[in-house]
């Protein structure tokens, strides 16, 4: 299972972070080229592949494969 985030498409709404049941995602302290904070993966935790982040992302920035 792989989770990819297109940080340049992200508008920093944080819905994916709020939706993650295992706190695998958090907002970065850095911004993308548009000036938005974007989600990052927590290397200390494991993604369950539930797809809630993908479902919540209105800008289609997240891909799970």
Secondary structure as GFF3:
##gff-version 3
##sequence-region A 1 65
A	DSSP	beta_strand	3	5	.	.	.	ID=ss1
A	DSSP	alpha_helix	15	19	.	.	.	ID=ss2
A	DSSP	beta_strand	25	31	.	.	.	ID=ss3
A	DSSP	beta_strand	37	41	.	.	.	ID=ss4
A	DSSP	alpha_helix	52	56	.	.	.	ID=ss5
A	DSSP	beta_strand	62	64	.	.	.	ID=ss6
###
